[in-house]
């Protein structure tokens, strides 16, 4: 069975333009990657957990803020790994300077036997829709299309 994740596509309208909030994965693998590396804040759904509750939990853990608002369910997408991602769009705002991500441990450098901690998200930002299409993981582009299809006034 495919792994399942849940995430939040936070959006806002500024100066008549729709913007989305994206996160850049932390850790050494992603450090120098930019285009096609950003993601919606998301994570695995625990056994028996409500997917929207998981999406909210993951946003809070990775970004450091609890979201409120009207969450609009988007159609799930499948990433290249086969993972199914359930996502919700919600309007809101957050200053990326206040990012407070949780940490994960991994052996680094590889085969060194040394465990090092890295933030799950090392940076985050707001992007206009055109720039977001170049920044976000290719498999998540349909989430941007679904957001645009909601007809949010700009």
C-alpha positions as CSV (number, residue, x, y, z in Angstrom):
1,X,0.0,0.0,0.0
2,X,1.3,3.5,-0.9
3,X,2.4,5.8,1.9
4,X,0.1,8.6,2.6
5,X,0.9,12.2,3.6
6,X,-1.2,15.2,4.2
7,X,-0.4,18.9,3.8
8,X,-1.6,22.4,3.7
9,X,-1.4,24.8,0.7
10,X,-1.5,28.2,2.5
11,X,-2.3,31.1,0.2
12,X,-2.9,34.9,0.3
13,X,-3.7,37.7,-2.1
14,X,-1.2,40.7,-2.0
15,X,-1.4,43.7,-4.4
16,X,-3.9,41.8,-6.5
17,X,-1.8,38.7,-6.9
18,X,-2.3,35.2,-5.6
19,X,0.6,33.9,-3.6
20,X,1.4,30.5,-2.1
21,X,3.5,29.6,0.9
22,X,6.1,26.9,0.2
23,X,8.7,25.2,2.4
24,X,12.3,24.2,1.4
25,X,13.3,20.8,2.9
26,X,16.2,20.8,5.4
27,X,19.1,18.5,5.5
28,X,22.2,18.0,3.3
29,X,20.5,16.4,0.3
30,X,18.4,19.5,-0.4
31,X,20.8,22.2,0.7
32,X,21.9,23.3,-2.8
33,X,18.6,22.4,-4.6
34,X,16.1,25.2,-5.4
35,X,14.0,24.8,-8.6
36,X,11.7,21.9,-8.3
37,X,12.7,21.3,-4.6
38,X,10.1,23.3,-2.6
39,X,7.0,21.7,-1.2
40,X,3.8,22.4,0.6
41,X,4.3,21.7,4.3
42,X,3.3,18.1,4.7
43,X,4.0,14.8,6.4
44,X,2.9,11.2,7.0
45,X,-0.5,10.4,8.3
46,X,-0.4,8.4,11.5
47,X,-2.4,5.1,11.7
48,X,-6.0,6.0,12.3
49,X,-5.3,9.7,12.2
50,X,-7.8,12.1,10.4
51,X,-5.9,13.4,7.3
52,X,-6.9,17.0,7.9
53,X,-5.7,16.7,11.5
54,X,-2.4,15.3,10.2
55,X,-2.0,18.2,7.7
56,X,-2.6,20.7,10.5
57,X,-0.2,18.9,12.8
58,X,2.5,18.7,10.2
59,X,2.2,22.4,9.3
60,X,2.6,23.3,13.0
61,X,5.6,21.0,13.4
62,X,7.4,22.1,10.3
63,X,6.5,25.8,10.3
64,X,5.8,26.6,13.9
65,X,2.3,28.0,13.7
66,X,-1.2,26.6,14.1
67,X,-3.5,27.5,11.3
68,X,-7.2,28.6,11.5
69,X,-9.6,29.1,8.7
70,X,-11.8,27.4,6.1
71,X,-9.8,24.4,4.8
72,X,-10.8,23.5,1.2
73,X,-10.0,19.9,0.3
74,X,-8.0,19.5,-2.9
75,X,-7.8,16.3,-5.0
76,X,-5.0,14.1,-3.8
77,X,-1.8,13.8,-5.9
78,X,0.7,11.0,-6.3
79,X,4.4,11.8,-6.1
80,X,7.1,10.0,-8.0
81,X,7.8,7.8,-5.0
82,X,4.2,6.6,-5.2
83,X,3.3,8.5,-2.0
84,X,-0.3,9.8,-2.1
85,X,-0.6,13.4,-0.8
86,X,-3.9,14.7,0.5
87,X,-4.0,18.5,0.6
88,X,-6.1,21.4,1.8
89,X,-6.0,25.0,0.7
90,X,-6.5,27.7,3.4
91,X,-6.1,31.5,3.3
92,X,-3.8,32.9,5.8
93,X,-0.6,34.8,6.4
94,X,2.7,34.0,8.1
95,X,6.1,35.8,8.2
96,X,8.7,33.3,7.0
97,X,11.2,35.1,9.3
98,X,9.3,33.4,12.2
99,X,9.9,29.9,10.9
100,X,10.4,27.4,13.8
101,X,10.8,23.9,12.3
102,X,11.2,20.7,14.2
103,X,14.4,18.7,13.8
104,X,15.3,15.3,12.5
105,X,18.4,13.2,13.0
106,X,20.4,11.4,10.4
107,X,23.9,9.9,10.0
108,X,26.1,12.6,8.4
109,X,28.4,12.5,6.7
110,X,27.3,9.1,5.4
111,X,28.9,6.0,7.0
112,X,30.5,8.3,9.6
113,X,28.5,6.8,12.5
114,X,27.8,10.4,13.6
115,X,24.2,11.5,14.1
116,X,23.5,15.2,13.1
117,X,20.3,17.1,13.6
118,X,18.7,19.2,10.8
119,X,15.5,21.2,10.6
120,X,12.8,19.5,8.6
121,X,12.3,22.9,6.8
122,X,15.3,25.2,6.5
123,X,13.5,28.1,4.9
124,X,10.1,29.1,3.6
125,X,8.6,31.8,1.5
126,X,5.8,33.3,-0.4
127,X,5.7,33.0,-4.2
128,X,3.5,34.3,-7.0
129,X,1.9,31.5,-9.0
130,X,4.3,31.6,-11.9
131,X,7.4,31.4,-9.7
132,X,5.8,28.8,-7.5
133,X,5.4,26.5,-10.5
134,X,9.2,26.6,-11.0
135,X,10.0,26.1,-7.3
136,X,7.6,23.4,-6.2
137,X,8.2,19.7,-6.7
138,X,6.8,18.8,-10.2
139,X,4.3,16.3,-8.8
140,X,2.8,19.0,-6.7
141,X,2.1,21.5,-9.5
142,X,-1.5,20.1,-9.9
143,X,-2.1,21.5,-6.4
144,X,-1.4,25.0,-7.7
145,X,-3.7,24.4,-10.6
146,X,-6.5,23.3,-8.3
147,X,-6.0,26.4,-6.1
148,X,-6.2,28.6,-9.2
149,X,-9.4,26.7,-10.2
150,X,-11.1,27.7,-7.0
151,X,-11.5,31.2,-8.5
152,X,-9.9,33.2,-5.7
153,X,-10.4,36.8,-6.6
154,X,-7.1,38.6,-7.2
